[in-house]
Amino acid sequence: MNFKSWQQRIGNQRELIWRGWQTRYSYFRAQHNSSQSYPPLVLVHGFGASIEHWRNNIPVLSQQHSVYALDLLGFGASSKARTNYTVDLWVEQLHDLWQIIIRRPVVLVGNSIGSLVCMSAAAKYPEMVQGVVMLSLPDVSLRQEMIPKIIQPLVTTLENLVASPLLIKTLLKILRQPTVISRWAKVAYKDETAINDELVKILSAPAYDEGADFTFYSLFQGVRKTSFAPSAKEVLPQLKLPMLLIWGLEDRMVPANLAPKFAQLNPQIELIELEKVGHCPHDENPTQFNQIILDWLQKKFDSEL
């Protein structure tokens, strides 16, 4: 993997100082001049990922659309800040990037936690968003519902013991090892042939950055609280824009049986379920994913041009 080919795949990398923190985003201009009227796309990665996770999508999607991707604060090449991580924090980061750099309505595309950020941004800043594509949409509020109330205090106590800063720092040293990352990826991916050295490097490298241990600790604490993110089942019915929900039927991280339940919450949601695909459809089967999203974009937005 050489630097030139990498640049060509994820676009031009740029830095943006946001609230005093260094953040990274990339930009890939639409390859056809006649495509400038199409809405730009903004890609938002999932937990533990980064801009590079879209390396197999950006060159194809940019044939018709200008494409932006960002590293959420705490991930990728963005600062591992000592702050309280929530979906709302990332929504503000996304919105400020849009205000400063893009300044025209976009289609948001997110995977996992990134899809929560996209959904929440569409609800909070409707003037920013023309459409939303969500891959494997989690709902933190459902986690609490699935734990019987009688044992919730016990579960919380055990999790607090596990989530001590010292223990998390030690745990991170183990979890960031390439062999461990590779095993974790095999849980997220159904097709193990998609797990190569390049992917393992993408997922493991940020965990060696200064402050990564605090970020990991803060995220571990945050995702266990309902305040970490708005409830998907409450937000989805409120949205008034085209939505595409993509879910791998072999997803072992966010249950695929949530997909039809979410799709029923709003008639504007189009659901596509993918066989033999896990938690990251865009990377596990990029050819299939790229065609699905391009077809949907053409169907929903060509008529508006």
Secondary structure, DSSP 8 states (H G I E B T S, - for coil): --HHHHHHHH-EEEEEEETTEEEEEEEE--SSGGGTTS--EEEE--TT--GGGGTTTHHHHTTTS-EEEE--TTSTTS---SS---HHHHHHHHHHHIIIII-S-EEEEEETHHHHHHHHHHHH-GGGEEEEEEES---HHHHHHHS-GGGHHHHHHHHHHHT-HHHHHHHHHHHTSHHHHHHHHHHH-S-GGG--HHHHHHHHGGGGSTTHHHHHHHHHHHTTSGGGS--HHHHGGG--S-EEEEEETT-TTTTTTHHHHHHTT-TTEEEEEETT--S-HHHHSHHHHHHHHHHHHHHHHGGG-
